[in-house]
Amino acid sequence: MPRVLWTASVAWVNYKYSIGSQRGVTSHMDKIEVSGPNAQQIEFWNGEAGSHWSERDDQMSLMLRPLGAEAIALAAPDTGEAVLDIGCGCGDTTLELAVAVGATGRVVGVDISAPMLVTANAKRAQLPAELDGNCSFELADASSHDFTPAVFDLLFSRFGVMFFADPATAFANMRGALKPGGRLAFMCWGPAEQNDWIMVPMQAAREHLPAPEPAEPRAPGPFAFADTDYVSEFLQAAGFTNIEFEPTQPNMRMGNGSSLDKSVEFFMEMGPVSSGLVNQPDAVRSAVRESVRAAIAGSYVDGYVELQGQCWLVTASNPG
Ligand SMILES: C[S@@+](CC[C@H](N)C(=O)[O-])C[C@H]1O[C@@H](n2cnc3c(N)ncnc32)[C@H](O)[C@@H]1O
């Protein structure tokens, strides 16, 4: 079951899941085993998390596209380049990268989530006909997948790389797919306590939920890469050079543009508030709903809740 772990003092959030008896996840695309060091994440992203994200792909894209645009601008994909989009999810950035590299380039989106890749694959139809052949998706664990060596110019990710049990090994494996002199560019969250979009609803929900268990800040999860010294350390261990961090404070727009109640439902169904509600009785859910509504009402503008985020744009090079 998904659970939210909250540290006793503050405030960062992580996900932890128990492994069930299921050992294979099948989609019409392919099959991925729930095994290996990232088994918990494979199970999580093939469960409700993956299907909820796919069902709300429009809302998620609206919220994350402006953030991804900053990362893509920094990554500077060029005409004719080959790009690997790591943890591509429903393929939003994969399609944008496919447009950027054009018909002479190619983009591969890799992800462990079968339901999200089904959505991503369907969205290929949105590409102009001449680009359809330059974009494909693979259901695989990027940390251990047997990539063809030295074929990509750019490894890119929008929030898809913070979930590896062993980041140094994962990034070393992915670096093997980069050409000598190739580039790495990804976007990840800064510290949870600096991300109002998660703290404001979570603190409101917390009034009604059991005290969190202490959690390991670097465990796989959205905020695992908040500490730049740590990220720098494992990227160096993985063989990258020229490691740089650029902070950015995006304004996050959440909801579906219709009403404050719909925005409240967004928080009830996605992310840490929803994880904290697992197995809670209706009375607790109602109390959380009211508290979250009161906490976000002041940030509701023109159909959306606007709260600030804090992210890192990380770039590095594969030695030539
Ligand atoms: C927060 S979502 C981001 C999705 C997408 N990049 C976006 O911005 O919309 C994280 C994604 O990373 C994927 N992921 C987690 N661990 C992975 C792994 N070991 N290999 C490949 N993908 C992984 C998840 O399945 C999920 O789609």
The ligand as an ORCA input file, in Angstrom:
! r2SCAN-3c Opt
* xyz 0 1
  C       7.134     12.045    -11.271
  S       6.946     10.988    -12.641
  C       7.501     12.038    -13.957
  C       6.984     11.606    -15.305
  C       7.380     12.505    -16.479
  N       8.823     12.638    -16.608
  C       6.736     13.857    -16.384
  O       7.415     14.828    -16.052
  O       5.520     13.950    -16.643
  C       8.311      9.872    -12.435
  C       8.422      8.840    -13.509
  O       9.640      8.118    -13.332
  C       9.392      6.764    -13.668
  N      10.446      5.912    -13.083
  C      10.676      5.683    -11.763
  N      11.716      4.834    -11.617
  C      12.160      4.514    -12.861
  C      13.196      3.675    -13.353
  N      13.991      2.974    -12.525
  N      13.367      3.582    -14.698
  C      12.559      4.263    -15.553
  N      11.551      5.075    -15.124
  C      11.352      5.203    -13.800
  C       7.991      6.514    -13.124
  O       7.375      5.382    -13.660
  C       7.290      7.816    -13.504
  O       6.708      7.755    -14.769
*
